[in-house]
Structure formats: structure tokens, C-alpha cells
Amino acid sequence: MRADFRLARMLHVLVHIHGRTETTSSEELAEMLGTNPVLVRRMMGGLRNAGYVRSTAGRNGGWMLAVVSASRS
């Protein structure tokens, strides 16, 4: 049986883009993960639908965190 590393990869991506002030492209993330940018976009789309990340299209587009920290009372 083949191991499923999607959760570990997405956590790695979220940690990687956490401290950035600019967007991170799918190509950059794919290179970091050693995979195809299309697979990164598919996985990140799920995080975008859940509200964890935002995406911008175009030449300077990419991914940014939408949720930075949880507020504590």
C-alpha cells in the first residue's frame, strides 16, 4: 500500500508561506515539494475553499495565508 503524504505536504506548505509578505507561486511550492505545480494547485484549492489560503491570478499571482492566527480570549 502506498503512503499518503498529502497532509504532511500541506502542513509543510502552510509553514513555508506563513512568514512571507508576498505571494508564493505554485511553481515555487512544487519545486520545494518535488512535485508538479498542477498537483499543488489542486491541493491548495481545497485549502482555499476552506478559507485557509487566498490566491491571486496573473503574472505575479500565487498563494497567501488567509488565516494568520486564532484569537484567544
Secondary structure, DSSP 8 states (H G I E B T S, - for coil): -----HHHHHHHHHHHHHT-SS-B-HHHHHHHHTS-HHHHHHHHHHHHHTTSEEEE-STT-EEEES-------
